[in-house]
């Protein structure tokens, strides 16, 4: 089995999901097993489920979980719930089958088929050790240093195995690639409602990891030019619709 396991978080946005999965399947064939987690899609679920089932039948995805939440579950941030499921599933695999994990949101568009190979090459480069890089993002887009300069900072630019990368201390988590050992050093982020800044909130997946990385001096490498981008058309945001923060 491939040494990479890829987590895809989905909620609605059928067009985005189809295009994202098509790109992921095309670009990671033979390199990664794709685990799809549908987190309570609404009116588009039937369309999406037919699509998922065909991909399963064709052997193009390795795993499908369709989470249906109720009020009794106290669900607040479904991506974190699904991520914890994914880590538990992958943990039982032999180490050689989970050397790297990729965390991907469904609102991205694969531009270059070499994004996964390039990300791993960066992680395995001497420059990654020199700059203490633990996570690679082949995606870049808002929020980023141009849109949120107070939170996102370019610390340096360097070559990593022949690839140009910007080194940052915070990056949005639409596409992250890191080793298994990186992910398991902390408990998964909470999926129940938490309190932040004195008010009820979700636990942002990216904020959870980058604050822990900042405490230990770990860094992100963002590939330039970006190999994964935003969808080429407008897409609705369940997060904004539910008043729980911007996409990130």
Order of alpha helices (4+ residues) and beta strands (2+ residues): beta-alpha-beta-alpha-beta-alpha-beta-beta-alpha-alpha-beta-beta-beta-beta-alpha-beta-beta-alpha-beta-beta-alpha
